[in-house]
Amino acid sequence: MNAEIRHVHPDRGALATACAQELLAVAGRAVAERGRADLVLTGGSTGIAVVAALPECPAVGDIDFSRVHFWFGDERWVPTAHEDRNDQQAMDAGLAELMRLTARTPRALRAPNVHRFPARSDSADLDTAARQAATALTPTPAFDVVLLGMGPDAHVASLFPGHPGLDAAGMPVVAVRQSPKPPSERLSLTLEAIGAADQVWFTVAGADKADAVASVVAAREAGRRDPALPASLVDGRRRTVWWLDEAAAG
Ligand SMILES: O=C(O)[C@H](O)[C@@H](O)[C@H](O)[C@H](O)COP(=O)(O)O
């Protein structure tokens, strides 16, 4: 049975710290129980703040990062190492530091454990890249946690209200064009791939998100799945968690 939990923190920094600590706790348990952890990171200000908080967590030294795999919920279709890429922002914010901190140990986080979407520079076109990414995600890994940010329009990953990607069925990755949030071309996990996760965590901060949070929470509490609010369409198999700051919680 799916449980929905809400944590409210004073600000984005406190939210990010608490969320990062819990993420490492989940990773530690997954490694102990099934030999590996699969964590899906997200772009956006709050998602990247969570990654930035990871190296500061006291539990870093207790985790066997050689068994922790990081994935991405979506990616912006720009060249490798471009500053707009979610993988590059995550590396710069915290993954590179995690690699540095663990480098001289047998538990090191190494580059092959960071599973990136294809980049504009190394794939022929967006549709080919989506097919390549889908192949790499078939079968879909047993994600322990999918982290999601949420836009003021209630989009998650790169699944925007009214966009065709929302209807994608039978595939884990979809090509997204004409995204209302720049850049306009993107790759995204589908609702099906996100929903295969054990836990889905929304990380949302800022007063500009309060209306969207209120609408999505109201829809979910009423059992209403509304394609105009993509965040109302996703659940973890076991648990869905909201990590909010006070401004977003309203
Ligand atoms: O690539 C992206 O832009 C995202 O993954 C996107 O879904 C993001 O998480 C939300 O737009 C929230 O972003 P903010 O926290 O910056 O508002």
The ligand as an SDF file (V2000), in Angstrom:
LIG
                    3D

 17 16  0  0  0  0  0  0  0  0999 V2000
   15.5230   19.7650  -15.9150 O   0  0  0  0  0  0  0  0  0  0  0  0
   14.7170   20.3600  -15.2320 C   0  0  0  0  0  0  0  0  0  0  0  0
   14.5270   21.5640  -15.3490 O   0  0  0  0  0  0  0  0  0  0  0  0
   13.9460   19.5940  -14.2490 C   0  0  0  0  0  0  0  0  0  0  0  0
   14.3060   18.3660  -13.9110 O   0  0  0  0  0  0  0  0  0  0  0  0
   12.6250   20.1120  -13.8250 C   0  0  0  0  0  0  0  0  0  0  0  0
   11.6090   19.1490  -13.7330 O   0  0  0  0  0  0  0  0  0  0  0  0
   12.8170   20.7990  -12.4820 C   0  0  0  0  0  0  0  0  0  0  0  0
   13.0460   19.8560  -11.4660 O   0  0  0  0  0  0  0  0  0  0  0  0
   11.6110   21.6470  -12.1400 C   0  0  0  0  0  0  0  0  0  0  0  0
   11.3970   22.5390  -13.2010 O   0  0  0  0  0  0  0  0  0  0  0  0
   11.8120   22.4170  -10.8690 C   0  0  0  0  0  0  0  0  0  0  0  0
   12.9140   23.2630  -11.0320 O   0  0  0  0  0  0  0  0  0  0  0  0
   13.2090   24.4270   -9.9790 P   0  0  0  0  0  0  0  0  0  0  0  0
   13.4440   23.7500   -8.6670 O   0  0  0  0  0  0  0  0  0  0  0  0
   14.3950   25.1370  -10.5170 O   0  0  0  0  0  0  0  0  0  0  0  0
   11.9820   25.2850   -9.9900 O   0  0  0  0  0  0  0  0  0  0  0  0
  1  2  2  0
  2  3  1  0
  2  4  1  0
  4  5  1  0
  4  6  1  0
  6  7  1  0
  6  8  1  0
  8  9  1  0
  8 10  1  0
 10 11  1  0
 10 12  1  0
 12 13  1  0
 13 14  1  0
 14 15  2  0
 14 16  1  0
 14 17  1  0
M  END
$$$$
